[in-house]
Each structure stands twice: as structure tokens, then as C-alpha cells.
Amino acid sequence: MAQAVLFTDTDFEQYRSLIYAESGIHFTPTNRSILESRLRERLREKGVDAPQTYFTMITRDKEELKVFLDSITTNLTQFFRNEAHFLTLEKFVVPELLNIKKQSGSNILKIWSAGCSTGEEPYSIAMLLSDILPYPWQFEIVASDISLKCLMIAREGFYMDKPLEKLPSGYLPKYFDKVVGGYKVKPEIRTKVRFDYHNLKNDSLLRNLDLVFCRNVIIYFDEAAQTSVIRRFWDSMAPKSFLFIGHSESLFGMDTQFEFVKTQWATLYRKFV
Ligand SMILES: C[S@@+](CC[C@H](N)C(=O)[O-])C[C@H]1O[C@@H](n2cnc3c(N)ncnc32)[C@H](O)[C@@H]1O
């Protein structure tokens, strides 16, 4: 029988410092077992039996470091996850943005889904906007993640039943093609979303965005990493633009200029300048 990998306190400290420095993801002693089980899985895949050996590998090989970071992320998502956010988008954010943009002479909404996982979030935004935006309004969505595996699935746009459970009625036939074993997002929606690898610890270089979705991502970061990500969002966003974060995340107590906005459907943040 194979021997269980021994993961010492020193290993834990080394790994968690590296992960934090490279991604902002913060492992605490409470969630140490999650890190250990994901690390064990990766060691098994690589045929390595000592955490120290693998640690040396990822400090020397940038590609393996990417694969490792990918393996420790949590990628749970769903189409139209948190319906209240999509109601807020439809009934409050879009009308506000159209008003503002009209004054600036532009007819394109620029959107970023940061931490998009396997693509359900940006495709949901694209489907909703395709449904509600009047002519001649257009939109473009950049969707990014640190997980290369997730980005491959997202670009493919193929889904089976579970992620589709919360789709609004009529969206399945309207925005998906039935294919063997599941459903594929129609090309007219797929072409609206550009998927890019991006680590939120770096500047995205995106600017003048009207809307940013970053839901259920900063929950894995500590306060310092959250603050830097939120500052970078500020720099990427246009005046009067909107930011959605996850419903269990908050900017409360953070040194930020974003204003809290409460609508009848959900809460969100706005860059009021
Ligand atoms: C739980 S999923 C959330 C997906 C989607 N936003 C939603 O709410 O359904 C979190 C995603 O954040 C990504 N992530 C974590 N740390 C990241 C980082 N430093 N840069 C970019 N993406 C990151 C993970 O790879 C994962 O796919």
C-alpha cells in the first residue's frame, strides 16, 4: 500500500506563503486540509512523493506553478447564480448605464467578469443583455480566470444539466444548441465573450469599464489582497460604473471610494466620481 504523504507545519507555511504571494488566495490553519488534499492529488498526478520536492519544482517551473495554482482553486459556479444580481442588472444597472453612456455618445457597454470560472457567469450576462438591450446598443465582455482548465471549458461553451438549472425560461432553446450529451452555447453568444488568462494580483490593463462582476472570488483572499484587487478594479472602471461582488462578500471597513448601493433586488457598488 502506498504511504500517505507527510505534510509538516513547515510545508504548510511554505506552500501557503507561496500561494498567497502568487495569487492572493489565503489558506488558514482552518482550511489547511483542503490545501493538503489538493496538493496530495497533484503529487500523485506528478508521481512525486515529497511536498519539498514538488515545492522546489514549482519555484523553478512557472508553467507547473500555474497548474498547481489552478489545482487549488475552487471553481463552483452556475448560470444565473444569484438571480437577484441579474434582476438588479436588468432593472437598475442597465437603465442607469444607458442614460450615462447616451450623454457620452457611446453605444457600447464594456464589461469584465473577473474570476469567471467555467464561463457560466459571463455567458449569463451576455444572454441577458442580448435579450434586453435595445438597438443600437452593443456590449463586449472580457472574462478572465487564473484556472487554465476552467478557461478551456468556458471557451468550449459545452454544459450538461446541472449548471443550467437556473436558466430563465425560454433561454435554453434560444441561446443553446442541443448536442450529444448536453448543450452548447450558440456562437452569437460565444463570440460576445473573450476569455483571457489573468491573475487578479496583477493589473488587467483594462480601462473605462462600465460594469465589473467579481463574485465569490475575493472571499478566498485576506484583507490586504482584497484591498489591492478592489483598488485595481477602481482604476479599470469608468466614472459612474458598477461593481458586483458575491452576496457573502463585502467592502465594509475597507479603505475604498466605492459607494454602497442598495436596490430593491440586491446590493452592489458604484464608482461615483
Ligand atoms: C467560486 S469561482 C466563482 C465563479 C463566478 N464568479 C461565480 O460567482 O459563479 C472563483 C473563481 O475565482 C478564480 N480565482 C481565484 N483566485 C484568482 C486570482 N488570483 N486571479 C484570477 N482568478 C482567481 C478561481 O480560479 C475560480 O474559478
PDBQT file of the ligand as one rigid body, heavy atoms in Angstrom, charges set to zero:
ROOT
HETATM    1  C1  LIG A 301     -16.028  30.160  -6.917  1.00  0.00    +0.000 C 
HETATM    2  S1  LIG A 301     -15.474  30.659  -8.509  1.00  0.00    +0.000 S 
HETATM    3  C2  LIG A 301     -16.619  31.965  -8.851  1.00  0.00    +0.000 C 
HETATM    4  C3  LIG A 301     -17.124  31.940 -10.289  1.00  0.00    +0.000 C 
HETATM    5  C4  LIG A 301     -18.162  33.011 -10.618  1.00  0.00    +0.000 C 
HETATM    6  N1  LIG A 301     -17.619  34.344 -10.466  1.00  0.00    +0.000 N 
HETATM    7  C5  LIG A 301     -19.404  32.831  -9.774  1.00  0.00    +0.000 C 
HETATM    8  O1  LIG A 301     -19.624  33.607  -8.828  1.00  0.00    +0.000 OA
HETATM    9  O2  LIG A 301     -20.175  31.903 -10.042  1.00  0.00    +0.000 OA
HETATM   10  C6  LIG A 301     -13.976  31.546  -8.104  1.00  0.00    +0.000 C 
HETATM   11  C7  LIG A 301     -13.024  31.688  -9.290  1.00  0.00    +0.000 C 
HETATM   12  O3  LIG A 301     -12.008  32.646  -8.957  1.00  0.00    +0.000 OA
HETATM   13  C8  LIG A 301     -10.802  32.233  -9.565  1.00  0.00    +0.000 C 
HETATM   14  N2  LIG A 301      -9.654  32.874  -8.894  1.00  0.00    +0.000 N 
HETATM   15  C9  LIG A 301      -9.178  32.660  -7.638  1.00  0.00    +0.000 A 
HETATM   16  N3  LIG A 301      -8.077  33.401  -7.411  1.00  0.00    +0.000 NA
HETATM   17  C10 LIG A 301      -7.853  34.112  -8.543  1.00  0.00    +0.000 A 
HETATM   18  C11 LIG A 301      -6.870  35.069  -8.932  1.00  0.00    +0.000 A 
HETATM   19  N4  LIG A 301      -5.882  35.436  -8.109  1.00  0.00    +0.000 N 
HETATM   20  N5  LIG A 301      -6.961  35.592 -10.177  1.00  0.00    +0.000 NA
HETATM   21  C12 LIG A 301      -7.940  35.230 -11.011  1.00  0.00    +0.000 A 
HETATM   22  N6  LIG A 301      -8.904  34.339 -10.712  1.00  0.00    +0.000 NA
HETATM   23  C13 LIG A 301      -8.861  33.783  -9.490  1.00  0.00    +0.000 A 
HETATM   24  C14 LIG A 301     -10.828  30.720  -9.403  1.00  0.00    +0.000 C 
HETATM   25  O4  LIG A 301      -9.974  30.065 -10.314  1.00  0.00    +0.000 OA
HETATM   26  C15 LIG A 301     -12.303  30.395  -9.615  1.00  0.00    +0.000 C 
HETATM   27  O5  LIG A 301     -12.571  29.973 -10.918  1.00  0.00    +0.000 OA
ENDROOT
TORSDOF 0
